[in-house]
Amino acid sequence: MTKAELVDAVAAGAEISKAAAAKAVDSFTGTIAKSLKKGKKVTLVGFGTFSVAKRKARKGRNPRTGEAIKIAASKTPKFSAGKALKQAIK
């Protein structure tokens, strides 16, 4: 599902205009991103939890040359599905 399809589905489900649905979707994703940037978890009961995972610095290999390279430490978004979501897709 693309963002446009999600906006259409939200507009139909909430019986609002596509413009209002687009604002709602943008606000939702923006709020989650801001919370994660601050290091906070976002938990939607029954749906899942968004969090930030920290990756340590490590050594890797350039697949083209085989040369050893250093991979810097980083943070990445993580999503863990909730029980209700897991049950919904069975």
C-alpha positions, -999 to +999 in steps of 0.1 A: +000+000+000+013+034-010+009+066+010-018+078-015-037+045-010-034+049+027-048+085+025-077+073+003-085+045+029-083+069+058-106+094+040-131+067+032-130+051+067-133+084+086-157+100+060-135+130+056-119+147+026-087+134+011-069+167+021-079+163+057-069+126+056-035+136+041-029+161+069-038+134+095-015+108+080+014+134+077+008+145+113+008+109+125+040+099+108+057+132+117+048+128+154+062+093+155+094+105+138+098+133+163+093+110+192+118+085+179+143+113+173+140+122+210+146+086+219+111+079+231+090+048+223+056+051+207+032+023+217-001+018+201-019-008+222-029-038+200-010-025+170+026-023+180+056-004+192+079+019+174+114+023+190+150+032+182+176+004+179+212+013+183+238-005+162+274-007+174+303+003+152+317-028+134+340-040+107+327-051+073+339-059+039+335-041+006+319-068-015+334-054-047+370-053-036+371-075-005+387-046+014+380-043+051+360-012+060+347+004+092+310+008+096+300+036+120+276+032+149+241+042+140+205+044+151+176+028+132+139+027+136+124-005+148+088-018+149+074-046+170+040-058+160+014-061+188-007-092+197-039-079+180-020-071+148-004-105+147-038-122+152-054-100+125-030-113+098-033-150+106 
